[in-house]
Amino acid sequence: MADAMGLTHLEVRPMTAHTGADIGGIDLGADLDDTTVAQLRAALLRWKVLFFRQQSIGHREHVAFARRFGAPTRAHPHEDETPPGFPEVLALDSRRYEATFGRKWAAFDNGWHSDVTALVNPPAGAVLRAQQVPRYGGDTVWTNLVAAYRGMPGPLRDLADQLRARHSFGHTHETGGSYAGRDARSPLVAIHPVVRVHPETGERALFVSPSFTLADQQVIGLSPRQSQDVLAMFHREITRFEYTVRFRWEPGSVAFWDNRATAHLVPGDLNDLDFDFDRVLYRVTLEGDIPVGVDGRPSELVSGPRYAGTGPATTPTGPAGDPGRAHPPAGWEREHR
């Protein structure tokens, strides 16, 4: 909703005490003014994930909106995985899964995760748009990693502050019915602080991703058994119900989340049933920074490239991309929605 001066007046309606806000009074297909962009960024930093409903936008508007907040990344190295002319847009299409695996939902590896934390610079955020959704089922759940860190008792926070963990994608994932199997010969591996300091707010987030910090991956300095026990404890903290928000998709729904401060859960209720529904969503991710721990040490690249955007952001506060840098190998982006 715009006033006589063309300025948008946002409606920010928090959905839970910690996580998620419904945003009204805005058309994501419009040419947003800088004040509106700043208000949206502030709301995102506060609530970690924003939801927009009944948005009639296409790929061009989707990419343009994302670009106001950072540099969009290339979605996939194979053109048949992206809409023609839009290399930034990844199609999450159940019909493609069915053609590849013989089952619409066979590609879904259920599990909590932040996007692609096996990269040394995981995406800063993502914008996901629904075109076609099931009549029921297929919801996505987000959790607030800052709230999870704050909610732990002091001794556990002190422990987490000191730790670093290996995040992997490719050789550590099972390949049956998963796109990750295509990536087994060139895995992504990075070592991240267990607690990362948010580059914009200074908040501390419990930066563990159960789908990437797996049981056989050590917390640096701990034995495999100790690592498993410690990670299980932290994983339980980030998935506590009170930190989560659940979103029911409709055609035209858009979710925009801060990947530095959230993890999310895929819609596992669709996996084992013979649904006759199609689910088609499109995602744009934003180039991220290299995480930094409480001690000021950055994450370390072990294997794979640093991932860059396809071009500069159109807002002065967003990161600028370098299109000449490498993109990750096929399969990394299938952390299903």
C-alpha positions as CSV (number, residue, x, y, z in Angstrom):
1,M,0.0,0.0,0.0
2,A,1.5,3.3,-1.1
3,D,0.7,6.8,0.0
4,A,0.5,10.0,-2.1
5,M,4.3,10.2,-2.1
6,G,4.7,6.7,-3.4
7,L,6.1,5.3,-0.1
8,T,5.0,1.9,1.0
9,H,3.5,1.4,4.4
10,L,4.3,-2.2,5.5
11,E,2.1,-4.3,7.8
12,V,4.4,-6.5,9.9
13,R,2.4,-9.2,11.7
14,P,4.6,-11.5,13.9
15,M,3.5,-15.1,13.7
16,T,5.2,-16.5,16.8
17,A,7.2,-15.1,19.7
18,H,10.5,-15.8,18.2
19,T,10.3,-16.6,14.5
20,G,8.4,-15.4,11.4
21,A,6.3,-12.4,10.3
22,D,3.6,-12.0,7.8
23,I,4.1,-8.9,5.6
24,G,1.2,-7.1,4.1
25,G,0.7,-3.9,2.2
26,I,3.3,-4.6,-0.5
27,D,3.5,-5.7,-4.1
28,L,6.8,-7.6,-4.6
29,G,6.5,-6.9,-8.4
30,A,6.7,-3.1,-7.9
31,D,9.8,-1.0,-8.0
32,L,10.4,-0.8,-4.3
33,D,11.8,2.4,-2.9
34,D,14.9,2.4,-0.6
35,T,12.9,3.1,2.5
36,T,10.7,0.0,1.9
37,V,13.8,-2.1,1.3
38,A,15.3,-0.9,4.5
39,Q,12.1,-1.7,6.4
40,L,12.0,-5.2,5.0
41,R,15.6,-5.7,5.9
42,A,15.0,-4.6,9.5
43,A,12.0,-6.9,9.7
44,L,14.0,-9.8,8.3
45,L,16.8,-9.3,10.8
46,R,14.2,-9.2,13.7
47,W,12.0,-12.1,12.7
48,K,14.4,-14.2,10.6
49,V,11.8,-15.2,8.0
50,L,9.2,-13.1,6.2
51,F,6.1,-14.3,4.5
52,F,4.2,-12.6,1.6
53,R,0.9,-13.8,0.3
54,Q,-1.0,-13.5,-3.0
55,Q,1.9,-12.1,-4.9
56,S,1.5,-12.2,-8.7
57,I,5.1,-12.2,-9.9
58,G,7.2,-14.1,-12.3
59,H,10.8,-15.0,-12.6
60,R,11.9,-11.5,-13.6
61,E,10.2,-9.8,-10.6
62,H,11.4,-12.6,-8.3
63,V,15.1,-12.0,-9.2
64,A,14.7,-8.2,-9.1
65,F,13.2,-8.4,-5.6
66,A,16.0,-10.7,-4.4
67,R,18.7,-8.4,-5.9
68,R,17.6,-5.6,-3.7
69,F,19.0,-7.5,-0.7
70,G,22.1,-9.1,-2.2
71,A,23.7,-10.7,-5.2
72,P,21.7,-13.6,-6.5
73,T,23.7,-16.8,-7.1
74,R,23.6,-19.1,-10.1
75,A,21.0,-21.7,-9.3
76,H,22.4,-24.7,-11.1
77,P,25.2,-25.4,-13.6
78,H,22.8,-27.3,-16.0
79,E,20.4,-25.1,-18.0
80,D,17.6,-27.7,-17.9
81,E,17.3,-27.2,-14.1
82,T,16.5,-23.4,-14.5
83,P,13.9,-21.5,-16.5
84,P,15.3,-20.3,-19.8
85,G,17.0,-16.9,-19.4
86,F,17.0,-17.0,-15.6
87,P,20.1,-18.8,-14.3
88,E,19.5,-17.4,-10.8
89,V,16.2,-19.3,-10.5
90,L,16.0,-22.9,-9.3
91,A,12.9,-24.9,-10.1
92,L,11.8,-27.2,-7.2
93,D,9.4,-29.2,-9.3
94,S,7.9,-32.5,-8.2
95,R,7.3,-33.4,-11.9
96,R,11.0,-33.4,-12.6
97,Y,11.6,-35.6,-9.6
98,E,9.0,-38.1,-10.9
99,A,10.6,-38.1,-14.4
100,T,14.1,-38.7,-12.8
101,F,13.2,-41.2,-10.0
102,G,9.8,-42.6,-10.9
103,R,8.3,-41.0,-7.8
104,K,7.3,-37.4,-7.3
105,W,8.7,-37.1,-3.8
106,A,11.7,-39.5,-4.1
107,A,14.3,-36.7,-4.0
108,F,13.3,-35.5,-0.6
109,D,15.9,-36.1,2.2
110,N,14.0,-35.1,5.2
111,G,16.1,-33.1,7.7
112,W,16.7,-29.8,9.4
113,H,19.3,-27.7,7.6
114,S,20.5,-24.2,6.8
115,D,21.1,-23.9,3.1
116,V,24.4,-25.3,1.7
117,T,26.5,-24.9,4.9
118,A,29.1,-27.2,3.3
119,L,30.1,-24.1,1.3
120,V,32.7,-21.9,2.9
121,N,30.3,-19.0,2.3
122,P,26.8,-20.4,2.6
123,P,24.0,-18.3,1.1
124,A,23.1,-15.2,3.1
125,G,19.4,-15.7,2.4
126,A,16.8,-17.2,0.0
127,V,13.5,-16.1,-1.6
128,L,11.2,-19.0,-2.3
129,R,8.0,-18.5,-4.4
130,A,5.2,-21.0,-4.8
131,Q,3.5,-21.5,-8.2
132,Q,1.6,-24.8,-7.6
133,V,1.1,-26.5,-4.3
134,P,-0.8,-29.6,-3.0
135,R,-4.3,-29.1,-1.7
136,Y,-3.0,-30.2,1.7
137,G,0.4,-31.1,3.0
138,G,3.8,-29.8,2.0
139,D,4.3,-27.1,4.7
140,T,7.8,-25.8,5.5
141,V,9.0,-25.1,9.1
142,W,11.7,-22.7,10.1
143,T,13.6,-22.3,13.4
144,N,15.5,-19.3,14.9
145,L,19.2,-20.2,15.6
146,V,19.7,-17.0,17.5
147,A,16.9,-17.9,19.9
148,A,18.3,-21.4,20.2
149,Y,21.7,-20.0,21.3
150,R,20.2,-17.6,23.7
151,G,17.9,-20.3,25.2
152,M,20.8,-22.5,26.2
153,P,22.2,-22.3,29.8
154,G,25.5,-20.4,30.2
155,P,27.8,-23.4,30.4
156,L,26.4,-24.8,27.1
157,R,26.8,-21.5,25.4
158,D,30.4,-21.3,26.6
159,L,31.1,-24.7,25.2
160,A,29.5,-23.9,21.9
161,D,31.5,-20.7,21.6
162,Q,34.7,-22.6,21.5
163,L,33.9,-25.3,19.0
164,R,34.2,-25.7,15.2
165,A,32.6,-28.4,13.1
166,R,33.0,-29.9,9.7
167,H,30.1,-29.5,7.3
168,S,29.9,-31.8,4.3
169,F,27.8,-32.4,1.2
170,G,28.3,-35.1,-1.4
171,H,30.2,-38.1,-0.1
172,T,28.5,-38.1,3.3
173,H,24.9,-38.4,1.8
174,E,23.1,-41.5,0.8
175,T,22.5,-41.7,-2.9
176,G,19.4,-43.7,-3.2
177,G,16.8,-41.4,-4.6
178,S,18.8,-38.3,-3.9
179,Y,20.4,-35.7,-6.1
180,A,23.3,-35.7,-3.7
181,G,24.6,-38.9,-5.3
182,R,25.6,-36.9,-8.4
183,D,28.0,-34.9,-6.2
184,A,29.9,-37.8,-4.6
185,R,33.0,-37.3,-6.7
186,S,33.4,-33.7,-5.8
187,P,32.1,-33.1,-2.3
188,L,31.8,-29.7,-0.6
189,V,33.5,-29.5,2.8
190,A,34.0,-26.5,5.1
191,I,34.8,-26.1,8.7
192,H,32.6,-23.5,10.4
193,P,32.3,-22.2,14.0
194,V,29.5,-23.8,15.9
195,V,28.5,-20.3,16.9
196,R,28.7,-17.7,14.2
197,V,28.4,-13.9,14.8
198,H,25.8,-12.4,12.5
199,P,27.5,-9.8,10.3
200,E,24.7,-7.3,10.5
201,T,23.2,-7.6,14.0
202,G,26.2,-9.0,16.0
203,E,23.9,-11.7,17.4
204,R,25.3,-15.1,18.1
205,A,23.6,-18.0,16.3
206,L,23.9,-21.7,17.0
207,F,25.2,-22.6,13.5
208,V,24.8,-26.3,13.3
209,S,22.9,-27.9,10.4
210,P,21.8,-31.5,11.1
211,S,21.8,-32.4,7.4
212,F,25.4,-31.2,7.0
213,T,27.0,-31.8,10.4
214,L,26.4,-35.5,10.4
215,A,27.1,-38.2,13.0
216,D,30.3,-39.4,11.2
217,Q,31.6,-35.8,11.0
218,Q,33.7,-34.7,13.9
219,V,33.5,-31.6,15.9
220,I,37.1,-30.5,15.7
221,G,39.1,-31.8,18.6
222,L,36.5,-34.3,19.8
223,S,36.3,-38.1,19.2
224,P,33.6,-39.3,16.8
225,R,31.5,-40.5,19.8
226,Q,32.0,-37.2,21.6
227,S,31.2,-35.3,18.4
228,Q,28.0,-37.3,17.9
229,D,26.8,-36.7,21.5
230,V,27.6,-33.0,21.4
231,L,26.0,-32.4,18.0
232,A,22.9,-34.3,19.0
233,M,22.5,-32.0,22.0
234,F,22.9,-28.9,19.8
235,H,20.5,-30.3,17.2
236,R,17.9,-30.8,19.9
237,E,18.3,-27.2,20.9
238,I,17.7,-25.7,17.5
239,T,14.6,-27.8,16.8
240,R,12.8,-26.9,20.0
241,F,9.1,-26.3,19.1
242,E,9.0,-22.9,20.7
243,Y,11.6,-21.5,18.3
244,T,9.7,-22.6,15.1
245,V,7.1,-21.3,12.7
246,R,5.2,-23.4,10.2
247,F,4.0,-22.0,6.9
248,R,1.2,-23.3,4.8
249,W,2.0,-22.6,1.1
250,E,-0.6,-21.2,-1.4
251,P,-0.1,-20.3,-5.0
252,G,1.6,-16.8,-5.0
253,S,3.1,-17.3,-1.5
254,V,6.7,-16.1,-1.0
255,A,9.1,-16.8,1.9
256,F,12.2,-14.8,2.4
257,W,14.6,-16.1,5.1
258,D,17.9,-15.1,6.7
259,N,20.0,-18.3,6.1
260,R,22.6,-17.0,8.6
261,A,20.2,-17.2,11.5
262,T,17.7,-19.9,10.6
263,A,17.4,-23.6,9.7
264,H,14.3,-25.1,8.1
265,L,12.6,-28.5,7.7
266,V,11.4,-30.1,4.4
267,P,7.8,-31.2,4.0
268,G,8.3,-34.8,4.9
269,D,4.6,-35.6,4.9
270,L,4.6,-36.0,1.1
271,N,7.4,-38.6,0.9
272,D,5.8,-42.0,1.4
273,L,2.3,-41.4,0.0
274,D,1.0,-41.7,-3.5
275,F,0.0,-38.1,-3.8
276,D,-1.6,-37.0,-7.1
277,F,-0.6,-33.4,-6.4
278,D,2.2,-31.4,-8.0
279,R,4.3,-29.0,-6.1
280,V,6.2,-26.3,-8.1
281,L,8.2,-23.7,-6.3
282,Y,11.1,-21.4,-7.5
283,R,14.0,-20.3,-5.4
284,V,16.7,-17.6,-5.6
285,T,19.6,-17.6,-3.1
286,L,21.8,-14.7,-2.2
287,E,25.6,-14.8,-2.1
288,G,26.8,-15.1,1.5
289,D,29.8,-14.0,3.5
290,I,32.3,-16.3,5.2
291,P,31.1,-17.0,8.8
292,V,33.1,-15.7,11.7
293,G,33.1,-17.2,15.2
294,V,33.0,-15.6,18.6
295,D,36.8,-15.6,18.6
296,G,37.0,-13.7,15.3
297,R,38.2,-16.7,13.3
298,P,36.6,-17.2,9.9
299,S,35.4,-20.5,8.4
300,E,37.8,-22.7,6.5
301,L,37.5,-24.1,3.0
302,V,38.4,-27.8,2.9
303,S,37.0,-28.9,-0.5
304,G,34.9,-27.2,-3.2
305,P,34.6,-23.6,-4.4
306,R,33.6,-20.4,-2.8
307,Y,30.2,-19.6,-4.4
308,A,29.6,-16.2,-6.0
309,G,26.7,-14.2,-7.2
310,T,25.7,-13.6,-10.8
311,G,26.0,-9.9,-10.5
312,P,26.0,-7.0,-8.0
313,A,23.1,-6.3,-5.7
314,T,21.1,-3.2,-6.4
315,T,21.1,-2.0,-2.8
316,P,24.3,-0.4,-1.4
317,T,24.0,-2.5,1.8
318,G,24.0,-5.8,0.0
319,P,27.1,-7.8,-0.9
320,A,28.5,-7.5,-4.4
321,G,29.1,-10.7,-6.5
322,D,31.9,-11.6,-8.8
323,P,30.5,-13.6,-11.7
324,G,33.9,-14.9,-12.6
325,R,34.1,-17.2,-9.6
326,A,33.2,-20.8,-9.7
327,H,29.8,-22.3,-9.0
328,P,29.4,-25.6,-7.1
329,P,28.9,-28.9,-8.8
330,A,25.6,-30.4,-9.7
331,G,23.4,-31.5,-6.8
332,W,24.4,-29.1,-4.0
333,E,21.2,-27.1,-4.2
334,R,18.8,-30.0,-3.6
335,E,18.1,-29.2,0.1
336,H,14.5,-29.6,-0.6
337,R,11.8,-27.3,0.5
